[in-house]
Amino acid sequence: MLLTLGPDTLLLYFARSDDLNDMILDNTNQARCNICGGTQFELGPNDRKSGTGKPPRCKRCQSLERHRQLRQVYAQLPDRYLAGLEVLQLSADIGVDPAWFNSYEVSVFQRDNSLDLEAIDRADASYDLVICNHVLEHVANDRKGLQELMRITRPGGFIQITVPTPYTRAVTVDWGYPREEAHGHYRGYGKDFLQLFSQVEPGAMALQVEAIDEVTGAGGYVYLWSSDTALMRQLRAWIINPIVAG
């Protein structure tokens, strides 16, 4: 069960006491991956279950909760709109399909086309959409990183961001160094993450979109950010999920 008591209230998840046997769900549970259609799921990284106690990783495409939450949001944007976008994605993500877009470029840190988020080697206003999923927590200066994302985004374009579990803390905790026991993250974001966007770019608008993974019932947030308020109103009209504006 998911309780959402308001934009400033922590989301609470309660797991059922289902017998998961060998930790694989099949279609008798009516669980289906919205990326590949798979119906069997297994334990995630480090043998973890989801916050609801269910196995989160699709055996067919290897997607996790966050990938399927992201796919749920993109699925509501019109194909014709996505097809016109020139896109940069910082770190590949199975939740996003490159075939949706007019053009697609991906940067993989210290590998193919590696870009530094604090000093992105691209001209101003280069892209219609910049995608940054589970990257910002690895950046020493996240405000500089956000400024760079906004700089390379065209007027009339937007930025899409996710960070790990921001609903689990009241406020962001910044350790000031890449913490080994936290997967090399510089910080753990909290429910105040939405406020960071207005601090970096006061004239811009951010949307916090709540998405529930249909496989596990686990919830998460997808953030959309743009200086074009008309575009943000349009995105808000297309997406039926609960949204908080910041």
N, C-alpha and C positions, 0 to 999 in steps of 0.2 A: 504494500500500500504506500502511496506517495501523499504526503501532506505538504501543501504549499500554503503557508500562512501569510504570505506577503513578500514584497521585494527585499525586505530586510530580515527575513526569517529563514533560518537554516532549513534545508530540505531534509526530511527524515525518511529513511527507507527501512521497511521491516520485511525480513525474509520469511517465507513460508518454510515449514519443516518437511518439505517433500523428500522422499527417498530418491536420491539421484543415482543410485546404483553405482555404475562405473563412471559417473560424472559426465555422461553424454545425454543430451536431450535429443529426442527424435520428433517426428511430426505428430505423434500422438499428443504432444503438449501444444501443438499448433504454433510452434516457434519456427520462424522462417527468416533467414538472413535477407535483409532488403538490398544487399549488394549483389549476391550471387544466387540467392534462392536456396541455399543450403539449409538442411534441417537437422544437422548433427553438430553438437557443440562440446567443447572440452575445456579443461582448466586453462587459464591464461598464463602470462609470464610469471615465473617463480611459483608455479602451481597455485595461483590465486583463483578464488571465486569472485564473482561480482559482489557489489555491496548488498545485493539481495540474496546472496548465497547460492547463485546459479553459475554454471560454467559459462564463461563469456566468449570464448574464441570459436569462431566458425571453422569447422574442420576443412571445409572446401576452400575458402578464400583467405582464412586466417584473420578476418576482421574481428575487432573488439568492440566493446560498447560504444566508445567514442567515435569510431568510424561509422557505425550504423546510425548514431545520433546525427552526425554531420550529413550523411546521405539523406536522412529524413528531411532536413532543412533545404538542401539543394533541390530535392525532388519537387518542391513547391514553386520553384522559380521557372518561368516559362522557357521551353526549349529555344524559342526564337530569340529570347533575351540573352541566354547563355551563349548562343551560337555567334553572337556579335562581339564577344569579349576577347580582348588580348590579355593573357593571364601570366603571372609569375607565381609559382608556388615554392615556398621555402621549406624544403624537406618533403619528400614524396609521401602521399597519404592515400590509402585505398578507398577512403570515403569520397574522394574526388575522382571523376573520370575525365582524363584529358580530351576525350573525343567530344565532350560537350561544347568546347570552345573554338573560337576562330583561330587562335594561336595559343600555344601553351609552352612555357619554359619552366623547368624545375631546377632548383639548386639543392645539392646534397652537400652538407658541410664536410670539408676536408676531402671531398671526393669529386664527383662530376659537377662542373660549373659552380664551384663553391663560392658563396657570397657571404661577406661579413655583415650581419644585420645592423651593426652600429655604423657602418660606412659602406652602404650598398653601391657597388660599382655600376650604376645605371643612371641615365639622365633623369632630370625632373619629368614628372608626368609621362612616364613610359608605358603604364599599364592601366587597363580598365578595372582589373581585379587583382589584388595581391592576397595570397593565401598563406597563413602562418599558423600552423597547428602544432602545439606542444614544442615550440621553439623558444618563445620569449623568456621562459624560466631558466634557460641556459645562457642568457645574455647578461653580462655584468651590468650594463647600463640600459635597463629596459625602456626608460623614457627616451633615450637617444634612439633606440631601436624603433620605437613607435613613431618618432619624428621622421625617421628614414622611410618607414613604410608609407606614411602620409606624403612625403616628398615625391616618391616615385609613382604615386597613384594620380591618375588624371582627374581633372574636374569632371564631375559626373560619374566617377567610378567609386569603388568602395573596397574596403579591406575586410577580410574575414579571419578571425582569430579564435583559437581555443587554447586553454591552459588547463593543467591537471586540477581537478576537484576544487574549484574555488568556493564551493558551497560548504566545505568542511571546516572553514575557519571564519571567525568574525572579521578579522583584519589580516592583511598580508604580513607575513613574517619574512624579513630580508636578512639573510645570514652574512651577506657581504663577500661570500666566497662560494665556489662550487662544492656543495656538501656531498661527500661521497655516499653517505647512507641515504641520501635523497636523490639518487640517480644523477648526481652532478648538477643539481639545480641550485641557482643562486638564491632562490626564494620560494616560499610556498604562498601562492595567491589565496586571498580570502574574498569574502562577499563584497569588499570594498573595491574589487578590481574594476568594476564598471566606472567608478569615479576617476580612475586613472586617465581615461580617454579625454575627459573634459579638462583635466589639469594639463595635459600635453597639448591639446588643440581646443581651446575654449569655444571656438565658433563651430566646431564639428558636432555631429550627433552620433551616439552609439546605441545599439539595440542589443539587449541580452535576451537571446531566444532560448527558452527551455525546451529540451528535447528528451523524450523517454525512449530508450532502446526497447523495442517490442520483444526481443528475445529474452532479456533478463529482467526487464522492468526497471533498470537502473536509469537515473536521470543525470543530465549534465547541461551545460550551457554552451551555446555558440554565440560569438560576439560579431556583430557587423558594425562597421565604423566608416563614416564618410563626412566630408565637408559639404556635400550636396543634400540639403534637407528634403528637397523634393524627391530625390531618389530614395531616401530613407523612408519617406512616407509610402512610396510605391512598394518597397520591399516589405514594409509592415502590412500593407494591404494583401500582398500575395501569400504571406506566411500566416497560417492559422494557429500555430503554437502560441502558448502564453509568452508575451514579450514585455520587458521592462525597458523603458527608454532612459538614457542618461546623457 
